[in-house]
């Protein structure tokens, strides 16, 4: 924990942050004195447990907010609810994502709406709803992208383009919002395996493509997010791969 706590008193919203990487980002920001708005869609038990954990450390420092980000008409309400809680927003982390294969010939319109909706449309429209608040605080935005936004993953014909769109949105938004708001991205590699798991053979194949020969940890992503919002005052429009070197080439 930073003794100076330069982020103390600031407020963050991390989408999809009741568990996994999002929860780790919340904990890291909270350690630095940030009051954290925990967004969830279906993981209410995890969200409430995380808020309880953090509020036990510092009273009224965490709150939960439910919304289905694909339903864009709910985003203004989510934004307002977060602002009503503390009256400000300094950090927005667009982390919520859906991830599953869509092989050629099997893509449905529902796949498109879900994967594009969570990975691209929701960050665009939620960010837009929160821009006035972020302008007031000269805040920072971090989008969680993916190394497969640049290098395609077989049978993920919708997910990859959605994350590629998020990467371009990150760079474009950074240009449009400078100098008041910095916008950057983090591209995870092999950090956590999907909830449904991978076979040992698949995991071995992936790790052979990683120069550091191991999977990463959610703390690696949270640490990069913290760097971008706390320490990187002269960095905007950049997407940092946190992938053990995998994106060098495989």
C-alpha positions as CSV (number, residue, x, y, z in Angstrom):
1,X,0.0,0.0,0.0
2,X,1.3,3.4,-0.9
3,X,1.9,5.5,2.2
4,X,1.2,8.8,0.4
5,X,-1.9,7.4,-1.3
6,X,-2.2,9.9,-4.2
7,X,-5.4,8.3,-5.2
8,X,-7.1,8.8,-1.8
9,X,-10.5,10.3,-2.1
10,X,-10.9,9.4,-5.7
11,X,-13.8,7.2,-7.0
12,X,-13.6,4.4,-9.6
13,X,-16.1,2.4,-11.6
14,X,-14.8,-1.0,-12.8
15,X,-17.3,-2.9,-14.9
16,X,-17.8,-6.6,-14.5
17,X,-15.8,-6.4,-11.3
18,X,-17.4,-8.7,-8.8
19,X,-14.9,-11.5,-9.4
20,X,-11.8,-12.6,-11.4
21,X,-9.7,-9.8,-12.8
22,X,-12.2,-7.1,-12.2
23,X,-12.3,-7.9,-8.4
24,X,-8.5,-7.8,-8.3
25,X,-8.5,-4.4,-9.9
26,X,-11.0,-3.2,-7.3
27,X,-8.9,-4.5,-4.4
28,X,-5.7,-2.8,-5.8
29,X,-7.4,0.5,-6.3
30,X,-9.0,0.3,-2.9
31,X,-5.6,-0.4,-1.3
32,X,-4.6,3.0,-2.8
33,X,-7.4,4.9,-1.1
34,X,-9.9,4.8,-4.0
35,X,-13.6,4.4,-3.2
36,X,-14.8,1.6,-5.6
37,X,-18.1,1.2,-7.5
38,X,-18.4,-2.5,-8.1
39,X,-20.5,-3.2,-11.2
40,X,-22.0,-6.6,-11.8
41,X,-24.7,-8.2,-14.0
42,X,-25.3,-11.6,-12.5
43,X,-22.7,-12.2,-9.8
44,X,-24.6,-10.5,-7.0
45,X,-23.3,-12.8,-4.2
46,X,-19.7,-12.1,-5.3
47,X,-20.3,-8.4,-5.6
48,X,-21.9,-8.1,-2.1
49,X,-19.1,-10.2,-0.6
50,X,-16.4,-8.0,-2.1
51,X,-18.1,-4.8,-1.0
52,X,-18.4,-6.2,2.5
53,X,-14.7,-7.1,2.5
54,X,-13.7,-3.7,1.4
55,X,-16.1,-1.8,3.6
56,X,-14.8,-3.7,6.6
57,X,-11.4,-2.1,5.8
58,X,-12.7,1.4,5.2
59,X,-16.4,2.3,5.9
60,X,-18.5,3.3,2.9
61,X,-15.7,2.8,0.5
62,X,-17.4,0.3,-1.8
63,X,-20.8,-0.1,-3.2
64,X,-22.5,-2.4,-5.7
65,X,-24.3,-1.5,-8.9
66,X,-26.2,-3.9,-11.1
67,X,-26.7,-3.3,-14.9
68,X,-26.9,-5.3,-18.1
69,X,-24.4,-3.3,-20.1
70,X,-25.7,-4.7,-23.4
71,X,-29.0,-2.8,-22.7
72,X,-27.7,0.6,-23.6
73,X,-30.8,2.3,-22.3
74,X,-29.8,1.3,-18.8
75,X,-26.3,2.9,-19.0
76,X,-27.4,6.5,-18.2
77,X,-29.1,5.1,-15.1
78,X,-26.0,3.2,-14.0
79,X,-23.8,6.3,-14.5
80,X,-26.2,8.5,-12.5
81,X,-26.4,5.9,-9.7
82,X,-22.6,5.8,-9.4
83,X,-22.4,9.6,-9.4
84,X,-25.2,9.8,-6.8
85,X,-23.1,7.6,-4.5
86,X,-20.1,9.8,-4.1
87,X,-20.8,12.8,-6.3
88,X,-17.8,12.3,-8.6
89,X,-15.9,9.8,-10.8
90,X,-12.2,9.8,-11.4
91,X,-11.4,6.4,-12.9
92,X,-13.4,4.3,-15.3
93,X,-12.2,0.8,-16.2
94,X,-14.1,-0.9,-18.9
95,X,-13.4,-4.5,-17.9
96,X,-16.7,-6.4,-18.5
97,X,-16.5,-8.9,-21.3
98,X,-18.0,-12.0,-22.7
99,X,-15.7,-14.6,-24.4
100,X,-16.6,-17.8,-26.3
101,X,-16.0,-19.3,-29.7
102,X,-18.1,-18.5,-32.8
103,X,-16.7,-20.7,-35.5
104,X,-17.5,-20.1,-39.2
105,X,-21.0,-21.0,-40.2
106,X,-22.2,-21.1,-36.6
107,X,-22.4,-17.4,-35.8
108,X,-25.9,-16.2,-34.8
109,X,-27.2,-12.7,-34.5
110,X,-27.4,-13.2,-30.7
111,X,-23.7,-14.0,-30.6
112,X,-23.1,-10.8,-32.5
113,X,-25.3,-8.7,-30.2
114,X,-23.7,-10.2,-27.1
115,X,-20.0,-10.2,-28.0
116,X,-20.0,-6.8,-29.8
117,X,-22.4,-5.5,-27.1
118,X,-20.3,-6.3,-24.1
119,X,-16.8,-5.8,-25.6
120,X,-17.3,-2.7,-27.7
121,X,-20.8,-1.1,-27.6
122,X,-21.1,-1.0,-23.8
123,X,-17.7,0.7,-23.3
124,X,-18.5,3.3,-26.0
125,X,-21.9,4.2,-24.5
126,X,-21.0,4.0,-20.8
127,X,-17.9,6.1,-21.4
128,X,-20.1,8.6,-23.2
129,X,-22.6,8.8,-20.3
130,X,-19.7,9.4,-17.9
131,X,-17.8,12.0,-19.9
132,X,-19.1,15.1,-18.1
133,X,-18.1,13.6,-14.7
134,X,-14.7,12.5,-15.9
135,X,-14.1,15.9,-17.5
136,X,-14.8,17.6,-14.2
137,X,-12.2,15.5,-12.4
138,X,-9.7,15.3,-15.3
139,X,-10.0,11.6,-14.9
140,X,-8.6,8.5,-16.5
141,X,-10.1,5.7,-18.6
142,X,-8.6,2.2,-18.9
143,X,-10.1,-0.3,-21.4
144,X,-9.3,-4.0,-20.9
145,X,-8.6,-5.1,-24.4
146,X,-7.0,-8.5,-25.4
147,X,-3.8,-9.6,-27.2
148,X,-6.2,-11.2,-29.7
149,X,-7.3,-7.8,-30.8
150,X,-4.2,-7.9,-32.9
151,X,-3.6,-11.6,-33.5
152,X,-6.6,-13.7,-34.3
153,X,-7.7,-16.6,-32.2
154,X,-9.1,-19.5,-34.2
155,X,-12.9,-19.8,-34.1
156,X,-13.4,-16.4,-32.4
157,X,-14.7,-14.5,-35.4
158,X,-16.8,-12.1,-33.4
159,X,-14.8,-11.7,-30.2
160,X,-11.6,-10.8,-31.9
161,X,-13.1,-8.0,-34.1
162,X,-15.0,-6.7,-31.0
163,X,-11.7,-6.3,-29.1
164,X,-10.0,-4.8,-32.1
165,X,-12.8,-2.3,-32.2
166,X,-12.2,-1.5,-28.5
167,X,-8.5,-1.0,-29.2
168,X,-9.2,1.5,-31.9
169,X,-11.8,3.2,-29.7
170,X,-9.2,3.5,-27.0
171,X,-6.7,5.3,-29.3
172,X,-9.4,7.4,-31.0
173,X,-10.9,8.5,-27.7
174,X,-7.5,9.4,-26.3
175,X,-7.0,11.8,-29.2
176,X,-10.5,13.3,-28.8
177,X,-10.3,13.8,-25.0
178,X,-6.8,15.1,-24.6
179,X,-5.6,17.0,-22.8
180,X,-8.2,16.7,-20.1
181,X,-8.8,12.9,-19.9
182,X,-6.2,10.2,-20.5
183,X,-7.3,7.0,-22.2
184,X,-5.3,3.8,-22.3
185,X,-5.7,0.1,-22.6
186,X,-4.4,-3.1,-21.1
187,X,-4.2,-6.3,-23.2
188,X,-4.1,-9.4,-21.1
189,X,-2.6,-12.6,-22.4
190,X,-2.9,-16.0,-20.5
191,X,-3.9,-14.7,-17.1
192,X,-7.0,-16.7,-16.0
193,X,-8.4,-19.6,-17.9
194,X,-12.1,-19.4,-18.9
195,X,-14.6,-20.5,-16.3
196,X,-15.4,-23.6,-18.4
197,X,-11.8,-24.5,-18.4
198,X,-9.3,-25.7,-21.0
199,X,-7.8,-29.1,-21.5
200,X,-4.3,-29.7,-20.3
201,X,-3.2,-30.0,-23.9
202,X,-4.6,-26.6,-24.7
203,X,-3.0,-25.0,-21.7
204,X,0.4,-26.6,-22.6
205,X,0.0,-25.3,-26.2
206,X,-0.7,-21.8,-25.0
207,X,2.1,-21.7,-22.5
208,X,4.6,-22.9,-25.1
209,X,3.8,-19.7,-27.0
210,X,4.7,-17.5,-24.0
211,X,8.3,-16.5,-23.8
212,X,8.2,-16.3,-19.9
213,X,6.8,-19.9,-20.0
214,X,4.0,-19.4,-17.4
215,X,0.6,-17.9,-17.0
216,X,0.2,-14.5,-15.5
217,X,-1.8,-13.4,-12.5
218,X,-4.7,-11.0,-12.1
219,X,-2.4,-8.9,-10.0
220,X,-0.3,-8.3,-13.1
221,X,-3.3,-6.7,-14.8
222,X,-4.3,-4.7,-11.7
223,X,-0.8,-3.5,-11.3
224,X,-0.8,-2.2,-14.9
225,X,-4.1,-0.5,-14.4
226,X,-2.8,1.2,-11.2
227,X,0.3,2.4,-13.1
228,X,-1.9,3.9,-15.8
229,X,-4.2,5.8,-13.5
230,X,-1.7,6.8,-10.8
231,X,1.8,7.1,-12.3
232,X,1.4,7.6,-16.1
233,X,0.6,11.3,-16.3
234,X,2.3,11.6,-19.7
235,X,0.8,8.5,-21.3
236,X,-2.3,8.4,-23.3
237,X,-3.6,6.4,-26.3
238,X,-1.4,3.4,-25.5
239,X,-2.3,-0.2,-25.1
240,X,0.0,-2.3,-22.9
241,X,0.3,-6.0,-23.5
242,X,0.5,-7.9,-20.2
243,X,1.1,-11.3,-21.6
244,X,4.6,-12.7,-20.7
245,X,5.8,-11.7,-24.2
246,X,3.3,-13.8,-26.1
247,X,2.3,-11.0,-28.5
248,X,5.9,-10.8,-29.7
249,X,4.8,-13.6,-32.0
250,X,3.5,-17.2,-32.1
